[in-house]
């Protein structure tokens, strides 16, 4: 994952790039997300990130 910020006079553009493999997409079941190298429920993800996002 890579984030870049382009600063302008009145605003900032943030650009993010995410790279993944086909098997990463196949791992989560319906309703799950993949993060931290594993698949987890949306509720578990929300608990993991807390107020950090």
C-alpha positions in Angstrom: 0.0 0.0 0.0 1.3 3.4 -0.9 -0.1 6.9 -0.2 1.1 10.1 -1.9 0.1 13.7 -1.0 0.2 16.4 -3.6 0.1 19.8 -1.9 -1.4 22.7 -3.8 -1.9 26.3 -2.6 -5.5 25.8 -1.3 -5.8 22.0 -1.0 -4.1 18.7 -0.9 -4.7 15.7 -3.2 -4.2 12.3 -1.6 -3.6 9.3 -3.9 -3.6 5.7 -2.7 -2.4 2.6 -4.5 -3.1 -0.9 -3.3 -1.6 -4.0 -4.8 -3.0 -7.5 -4.2 -3.0 -11.1 -5.6 -5.9 -13.0 -7.0 -5.9 -15.4 -4.0 -6.2 -12.3 -1.7 -9.6 -11.6 -3.5 -10.8 -15.2 -3.2 -10.0 -15.5 0.6 -12.8 -13.4 2.2 -16.4 -14.8 2.1 -19.4 -12.6 1.5 -19.6 -9.9 4.1 -15.9 -10.2 5.1 -12.9 -7.9 4.5 -9.3 -8.7 4.1 -6.8 -6.8 6.2 -3.8 -7.5 8.3 -3.0 -10.6 6.2 -6.3 -12.3 6.9 -10.1 -12.3 6.3 -12.4 -11.0 9.0 -15.9 -9.8 9.5 -16.8 -6.1 9.1 -17.5 -5.9 12.8 -14.1 -7.4 13.7 -12.5 -4.9 11.3 -14.3 -2.0 12.9 -13.1 -3.1 16.3 -9.5 -3.6 15.0 -9.3 -0.1 13.5 -11.3 1.7 16.2 -11.1 5.4 15.9 -7.8 5.2 13.9 -9.5 5.6 10.5 
